[in-house]
Amino acid sequence: DLGAASIEDVSEFFGLYYAPNNASLCVAGDFEPAAARALIGEYFGTLPPGRPVQRFQKWIPKLDGEHRAVAQDDVELPRLYMAWHTPGVLQPGDAESDLLASVLASGKTSRLYKALVYEQQIAQDVAAYQDSRGISGIFTIQVTAKPGVSIDDLEKAVDAELRTLLDKGVRKDELARARTSYEAGFMRRMQNIGGFGGKADQLNAYNIRTGDPGYMKRDLQRYRDASARSVMDFAHAYLDLGRRAVLHVVPLGQLAASESVVDRTRMPGAGREPSFAPPAIQSADLSNGMKLYLVEKHELPLVQVNLVVKSGWAADPADKPGATALTADMLDEGTRSRDALQISDRARELGAQLGTFSGFDGSYVNLNVLKAHLDDGLDLMSDVVLNPTFPEAELERIRAEYLGRIQQESMQPVVTAYKLFQKRLFGEGHPYAQPFTGTGSAESVQKLTRDDLVRQHRELYRPNNTAVVVAGDLTLGEAVGKLERTFARWERGPVRPVAASVARPSGDGKICVVDKPGAQQSVIVIGHEGLAQNDPDVLPMQVMNLPLGGQFMSRVNMNLREDKGYTYGARTMTLNFGQSGIFLAFSQVHTEYTAESVMEFMKELDDVRGPRPISDQELADGKNQLVKSFPQQFQTIGGIAGQLGDLVLYDQPLNEWRTYVRRVTETDQAQVLDMARRHIDPGAYQIVIIGDWSEIEAGLRGLDLGEIVVMDSDAI
């Protein structure tokens, strides 16, 4: 169909559908309504209407039986898909479908997760979701098999759970959790002004579908009114096991109006420059010495509480990489009073998002909850922080998940390239030589014991090594009172320090190629050690990097993608950690242009150091983007808490936000040239390429960049 489309077809489509009588426009944010209305009237009010568009109100297809297919793909693990035709958006049954998807696959106690991932341990992950569209919808179940599990056995297990659901129905407690979770998620989406699902997007959607942009309250009420009976009415009407599409995705090799006077070719000039003041940060000390930091935001009844433990993957014992990540992931898998399923159940009852994770320099326990449920949410949060038991059975389950994830990552060329790049950059055993997943290696994960996790928790999770960051509908007095009640009994103690480490880059060749026969693309990573987070050059380096390779219109992307057509995208990036950092350039390019892409990267990285420095216009555009995008980081309480958590983790000044715009604005051309000359070092490059060596060897050798080391992917 695409090949047969003509320019006339495209013009006809555009003329019919891209018309003012078939569009909705929403302006949301900090602006003057009268001025906005005037501009809208000037630029859009005189556009002639298009022809009337015929609309389908409802058309739900019905399959005549079960339709099955098998697809082979370059994947490591099989995946099962099941799909049914269902009602469209805002149609009867639409709300029930979302709630049923939550009952089936949201949280550890959901039907499919509990049965397949937790109890039978035959699935790596599960998902269920309703895609509600204009005239109908699609309800999908997606399950990835564990290594060694037959996809046919996986399908039988899913069908068994679906038959139980259809026979016995949903329980009231399951539905209550699903409703609470949906309402909390609805509120969280309303924090964003723009973006998919944000306020502007929602208002436009309601206006188009109902003619009432304020329909959101009635929409939310549909979910509050849904009953166990109405959910099961939906299930019986649409989730017919004999009328569905089933897809098995298996690894390769396996079977299975008025005249207009405005010139629309010219953009209107910018209006007034809105002022933005970052939110104020308040602080207090709790009785056990833990620091509290608070940003008040009272627009919605939501609170975000983040515990920031100042020890991350860099705190792993040298012979036990992955210990810190596994410790963090195991916190909510069992406490003295709750098992893993009870923890998950309680969070869903509260409509709370409780998460544990870790990074190179920190470990985190985060809670997002409606203010009405904050006390109960904090009780649950403190339980997983203070009383984890690291049950052996759960450890084996999570260990298997880690090993499955590592196996999946081994089939992903981009992940493989980054893993190898970090090892070659920092040297074997360096804390920053770990993969960005923090999972360590399959060998180290196999060896980790419960005692290792207990020791990590005892030596790292202390109030004197932790700060609590709060954002949302709470005052400082309220926060102090609630957190004192929750964490007062958490005792201070000795904390194992993170040893200082020096990078020892690999010296066996400037270019390392991992041979992947038959690869249609090559992954290229070029870079060297960068700046630590607290280095004063971090911000001007970011300013320099934006026009170089930090955005779509950057030099490297315009060169490799728009001009040469070698790739879909190319970037440069600065990553800053506690003790060190990384500067890198990366892309996935067509195999036949591998050597040419490396050459163009080298040219751009060299040009910015002197032959063609960042121009005044490039610098102005980059600074403008940084300044204009800065307020977006403070739209949501999760974003605020995350930004504040970074300040706390790296002991940065609390006025960092208030001086940010000034520091960006004052960065000049001489400064960014100095950054490029001092912090981009061609003599220190480590180059990693994943690709078909038989196709790229001649070109790479022709570049004469130095010794080339070639290895098989199995050797990584």
N, C-alpha and C positions, 0 to 999 in steps of 0.2 A: 504493500500500500504506500509506504513512504517513497519507494522508487518511482511509483506511478504518479505521485502528486506533482502538479504543475504550479507555476507561479500564479496562474489564474485561480486555482483551487485555494491556495494560501490567501490570496487577496479576498476571495469570496468569504472565506472563513473569518478573516479579520474584520471585514466590513459588517458581517452579520452579528458577531458576538462582542467585538471590542467597541461598544457603543455606550453612550451615557445612560440610555434607558435599560442597559443590561449590566450596570456596574453600581457599586456602592463605594463611597469614599469616607474614610474615617480619619480624623486628625486627633491625635491623643498626645498629651504631654504638656509641657510648660510653654504656652503661647497665649496671645491675645485673641480671643474669639472673633471680635469684630474685624480685626485685620485679616485673620484667616478666612472668614467668610468673604471678604472683599476679593482676596486673591483667588479663592475658589470660583467665585462668580466670574471674575475676569478671564481666567484661563480655562474654565470648564463649562461655565454657564451658557456660553454661546456655541458650544459644540452641537452640531445637528444630531437629532436622535436617529438611531438606526431602525431597520425594519423590526416589527414585532417578532419576538423569539418564541417559538413554540416550546413549551416545557412539559416534560413528563412529571406528573405528581408522584406516581408510585408504580413501580414495575419490578416485582420480585420474581426472578426466574425460578423455575422448579426443575431440578434434574429428574430424568426418567429412570434413574438407578444410580448405582455406584460407578464412578469413573476413576480408573486407576492408571498411574503412569510411573515409570522408573526413569530417573535421570542420573547419568554418571557425571561426576565433576571432580576437579582436582582438590579434594578435601580429605581430611584425615579420618573423620568420624561420620557415620551415616546420620541422616536427619529425616524425621517423619513430619509430613504436613497433612492435616485434614482441614477441609474447608466446606462451609455450607452457605447457601444464599439465605439472607436474613433481611429484616426491615431496614430502611434507610434512616437517615438522621431525623430525629424528632418524630418519627413514626411510632405507632403503638408497638411495644416490644423492644424498642431501641434501648431504653434505659435498662430494662431487664437483661438484655444481652451483655451490657457492660458489667453489671453486677454478677452475672453468672460467670463471666470470664475471670473476675476477681476470685470468686469461690473456687474455681478450678485451678488457678495457677498463680495467685498473688500471695506470697508469703509461704513460710515453711509448713504451715498447717493446712494450706490449700490442698484440695483433693489430689491433684496430679503430682504436685511437688512432694507431698508427704508419702504417697504410695511409690512413686517411681524413683525419686532422687534420694529420699531419706530412708525409707524402709527397705524397698527391694534393691536400691542402689544400681539400677540398670540404666538410668538416664543421667547425662551430664548437666542438662538444664531443661526447663519446660517453660512454655509461654502459651497464653490464650488471650485473644484480643478480638474485639469487634471493630471492624472498619466500616463505619456508617457513612454512606455517601448520599448523594442527592435523591436518587430514586430507589435505591436498595442498598444492602450492605453485605459484608462477608464476615462470617465468624470463623476464626482460624485457631487451630491448635498446632503448636510446633514443639517437637521434642528431639533433642540430640542424644544419640545413644552413647553409653559409656564404651570405652575400648573393649572389644571382644563380645559385645552384646549384639545379637541378631536384630535387625530392624523389624522382622516379622514378629519376634517375641515382644518387642517394644510396642508394636501396634496392638497385639493381643492384650497387653497390660492396660493400654489406654482405653480400649474398647470395654474392658471389664469395669473400669472406673466409670465410664459413661453409662453403662447399663445399670450400675448401682445407683447412679444419680437419677436416671430416668425412672427407675423402679421405686426408689425410696424418697426422692425429692431432696430439697435443700433444707438444712436446719435453720431455725430462727437465729441462733447465735452466729452462724456463718454469714447469714444475710446482714445481720446487724454490723458485723465487722466490715463487710464489703461496703455498706452504705456510709459508715463513718470514714473509711479510707477514701471513698470517692469525694465526700464533702470536703475533707481536708485537702485533697489534691486540687479540687476546684478552687479553693481559697488560695492555694500556693500559685496556681496559674495566674490569678488576678494580680499578683505582685508585679508582673512584667507589663510594661506599657506596650511594647511592640513585640515582634517575633511571633512564630507560630504558637497559637494558644494564648497569647497575651491579650490585654484589654482591647486594643484596636482590632485585632483579628477576631475576637469573640463578638464585638459589637457589629462589625461588618457581616459576620456569618449570620447572626440573628436577624439583622436587617434584611439580608437577601432571602433567608428562608422563611421568615415570618412577617416581615414588614415592620417589626418592632425591635429596635436595637436594644431595648431594655428587657428583653425576654428572658434574661439569664435567671431571674428569680423563679420564674415558672418552670424553666428547664431544670433547675436544681430540685424543685419540688417533685418532679417526676420520679427522681431517685429516692426521695424521702417516702413517697407514697407506695413504692414497689413492695409487694408482699411475697412471701414464699410461694403462694399460689400463683401470682402473676408471673414470677420467674419460671416456675415449672410449666405454666401454660406456654410460655415462649419456647422452652426446651422441647416440649412434646410437639409443638407445631413446626419447629424448624430443624432441630438436631436429630434428624432421622438417619440412623446408621446405614440404611439402605439407599439413601439419596444424598450422596456427598462426593467430593473429589478427594482422592488420596494420592499423595506423591511421596515416593521413596527417593531421596537423594543419596546416592552411594558413592564411595570413593572409586576412582578410575581403576579398572581391572577387576572389580567385583560386579557380580550380577545382582541381581536382586530387583435647529432653528433660526435665529436672527443673524445678520452678517457679523462676522468676527473681525475685530480690528487689532487683535493681539498677535504678535509674532511669536509663535510657539517654537520656533527654532532657537530662540534665545531664552535661557533660563532666567527666571526672575531673580533680582538681587537678594542677597541675604537680608533678613530682617534684623531686629535688634539682637544683640548678643546676650542671650540669657545668662544671668549670674548663677553660679552653682557653688554652694558651700558644702564641703564634705561633712557628714554627720559628726557630732561631737563624741569623743570617747571619754567615758567615765571609768574610774577604776577604784578598787577597794582591796583590802587584804582580809582573807578569811582567817579564822582563829588557828587553823593548822598551817598557816603560811602560804597557802595557795593563793595566787593572784587572780582577781576577778576583773574582767574588762567588759564594759556594757556600751551598746549603742541603742538608744531608744528609737522605736519606729512604731507608731500607734495606729497606722491606717487600717490594719487588719488584725483580728484576734489570734495572731500566730506568734510563737516564740521559737527561736533557734538557740540551742545550747551546744557548744562544741568544747570538749575537753581536748587540750593540745598537750600531748606528752612529748617532751623535747628530746626524744630518742627515736630514731627510725632505723632503716636498713643498715645505715652506717654503724649501728651499734651491734650488729650481728657478730658473734664470735667468729674469728677468722676461718675456723674449720666447720662452721655451721651456718652458711648463708641460707636465708629463708626463715630463720628462727623468729625474727621480729615480725615479719609479715604473717606467719602462721599463728603467732601469739595473738596478734590483733584480730585476725579472722576467727579465732576460737573463743574470743571473749563472750560472745552471745550464743555459744553452743552448749551452755549449761552452767548453772550456779548452784550454791548450796540449797537453794529453795525452789529452783525452777529448772526443768530440762529445756532443751533447745526449742521444742515445739511450744511449750508454755510461754517462753519468752516471745516467740513470734506471734502467738495468739494474743498475748497481752498488748503488744504494740498495735496490732490490728484493731483490737477492741477500743483503743484510745485514738485511733486514726493517726497514730504517730509514725514517723520515719526514724527508726533507730539504726544507725550504721556504724560499723567499725572498719577502719582501714589504716593504711600506713604508707609512708613515702621514704625517700632517702634520709631525711633528717627528722621526721616526726611521726608519731602514731596518734590516731584520733578516734574518739567516740563522739558521734554527733546525734543530736535529738532535734527533730522538728515536730512541733505539736501545737494543737489549739490551746490557747491560754487556759481554757476551762479544765483541761486535762493535764496541766503542767505538773502539778504535785505528783500525780500518779506516774507521769512520764519520767520525772526525776527519780522516783523510787526505782523504776525499772532500770534506768540508766546507771544509777549507783550500784545496783545489784550486779550488773555485768562487769562494772569496773572493779568493784571491791571483792566480789565473791566468786570469780570464775573457778571452775573445777577441772577444766580441760579433760572431759571424760574420754577414756580410751576409745570407746566405740565411735564417738564423734570425730576424734583425731584421725582414725583410720578412714572415715568417710571423707573428711576434708583433704586428707593426704591423697586419696584417690582422685579427688577433684583437681588438686594441684597437678598431679601427674598427667591427668587427662588434658589439662590446660597446656602444660609444657609440651605434650605430644602434638596438640593442635598448633601451637606456636611454631613448632619445628617445620610445619608445612607452609608457613607464611614468610615469603622472602623478605618483606619489610622488617618484620620482627627479627628474623635471623640476622639481617644486616646490622641492625642497631645493637643487638647482643654482641656480635663480633667486634663492632666498632668500639664499644665501651671497653671490652677486654683488651683490645690492642692499644687503646688510648691511655687507660689508667694502669694496666698491668694486672696479671693474675693475682687475686687476693685483695686488691684494693677495694674498699667499701663501695666506691662508685663504679666499679667494674661489673656490678650486678645488673641484670636486665631491669628495664623499667617496670616490670611486673612485680619485682621484689621476691619472686618465688624461688630464687636460687637455681639450683640444678636438680635434675631428677635424682642424681646420686645423693645430694645433700638432703633432699626432702625425704628420701627413703630412710635416712639414718636418724632423723630428728625424733626425739622421744617426748613423752609427757613431762618428764623431769626437766628437759630443756626449756619447755614452755613455762613451766612453773618458775624456773630460775629467771627467765627473761622478765616475767611479770613482776617478780619480787624485786629485781634489781633496777627496773626502769619505771614502773608505774607507782610513783610516789608523789604526794602533793607538792613537795619541794622541787619536783622535776616536771610539774604540770601547771598549766594555766587554764582557766575556764573563761570562755568567750561567749557572751550572750548578746543577741540582737532580737528586737521585736517589741511586743506590747507589754513592756515591763519597766518599772522604775528601778533606780539603783537600790533603794531601800527594800523593795520587794525582792529583787534578785539576791541581795545579801541574806535576807531572812530565809528564803527558800533553799539557797545553796548551803548555808550554815546547817540547817536542819538535815540536809541530805548528806553532806560530806564531812561533817565535824569529826566523825570517828575515824576518818582516814588518817593514818599516822605517818609522820615524816620518817625518813630512813635513808641509809646510804644509797647512792646511785652510782652505778658503774659508768665511768666516763668513757667518751668516745675517743679513741686514740687518734692523734694526728697522723695523717697518711700523705705520702708524697707520690705523685703519679710517676710511673715508670713505663713510658710508651714502648711498645714492641719495636725491636730494632731489626727484624728479619726481612724488611722490605717495605717500601713506601706504599705499594699497592697490594692489597690482598683480594684475590678473586675466589669466590665460592662457585664452583662449577655446577650449574643446574641445566643439564642437557634438555634441549627442546624449549627452553624458556622464551616466550615471545617478548618479554620485557626484561630490562636490567634495572636493578635497584642500585643507586649510587649514593654513597654517604662520604662526604669529605669534611674534615674538621680537625680540631685540636683542642687542648685544654683551654677553658675560659675563665671567667671571673667568679669569685665567691659572691654570695648574695650581698654582703655588707661592703663590698668594694665601692668606693665613691664613683667609679667609672661605669657602674651598671646602667644607670639611666641614660647618660649620653651614648653609651654603646647601643642601647635599645633604639634611641632616636636615629642613630646611623644605620642600624639594621633594617629599619622599616622600608626606606626607599631601595635598599640593596636587595632584600629578599623576603621581607616580612609581611608582604601584602600582595594582592592580585596584580596591582599595577607596578610592582617592583621591577627592578632591572632584570634579575635572573628569570622571572616568570615571563616578562615581555620578550626576552631573548629566546629562551628555550621553548616556550609554548606558542606565543603569538607570532613571533618572527620565523622561527625555524620549524615549528610543528613537531619537535622531538618528543613531547610529553604532554600530559594533561595538566601538569602543574609542577613548579619547581620553587623551592623556598630556601632561605637561610634562617637560622634560629640561634638565639642565645639562651642557654639554660644555666641557672645560677643556684648552687647548693650552699650548704654551710661552710665547707672547707675548700671548695673548688667549683668549677663549672665547665660548660661545653660550648664551643662555637662550632656550628656545623652547617653544611649545605647538603640538600638531599633532593632526590627526585626518582621517579620510575620512568624510564625512557624506552622507546622502541629499540629492540636489540640492535638493529642495523646502525643506530646512531649513538651507540654507547661511547665510543672514543670521542666523537664530535661533541657530545654533551659534556664529557669531562673537560675537554679543551675550552668550551664556552664557560663552564663554571670557573676554571682557572683564570680566564680572561677577565671575567667580571670581578672576581675577588682581587685580582691585581689592579684593575683599573681604579677601583674605589680608593686605593692606597696612594694615588697620585696622578697617573695619566689622565683619569677622568673622574675627579672627585665629585662627591654629591653636590649638585647645583643648588643655588639659592631657592629655585622653585621646588625642587624635590624636597629640600629641607623644610620649606614652608608647608608643603602639602603633608609631609609626614608629621610634623609637629601639630598641625591642625587636626589630623586624624586622632592622634594621641589625646589631645586636649578635649576634642568633641566626644570621644568615646569614653572618657574617664567617668562621667556620671553614670553610665550604664552599669558599672561595677557595683553600684549601690542600690539597684532597683529592688532586689530581693533580700530578705533577711539572711538567707543562706549565702548569698554573695557577699554581704557585709561581714558576716561572721568568718567566712573564708579569708577575705582580705585582712581582717583584723588578726586572725589566727596566724597569718604569715608574718605580720609585724611582730607579734609576740614570740613566735618560734625563733626568729632570727634576731631578737633583741633590738629591733629598729625603733627609732624615735616615734612617739605617738603623734607627733605633728607631721609625719611623713605625708599624709593625705593633703594637709593644708598647704604644704609647700610644693606639691607635685606640679601643678600647672605652671607656677613661676619657674621652677627648675627646667621644665621642658621648654618653655618659651624662651628662656635665656640661653639655651644651647645654640651656639653659632656654627658657621661653616668651618672655621678653623678648628673648633673642638671636635666635630665629627671626623674631620680629616685626621686629626691626632689619634682619635679612637681607632680608625681603620689602620693607621700605620703601626700603632703599638699593640693592637689586640687581634690583628689578622696576620698570621705569621706563615708564609708559604713554606718555610723550612721545617715547620712542625706538623705539616698535614699528615694525617692518617687517612688513607683512601680504602674503602671497602666497596666491592662490587659483587652483586649476586647476579649471575647470568650464564648464558651458554658459552663456555670458553671456546668451543670450536668456532663460534661465529664472531667473537669479539677479540680474540687473541691478537690477530694481525694489527687491528686498529690501535689497541692499547700499547702494543710494543712500539708502534710508530710514533707515539707521543714522547717516548724517551724520558719518562718521568722517574726512572729508577727501577730497582729490582721489583719483580712481580712474584708474589707467592700465590700458588694455586692450591686449593684444597677441596675435598669433597664435602658436601653438606653433612655427611655422617660424622665428620671429624670435629665438628663444632661442639 
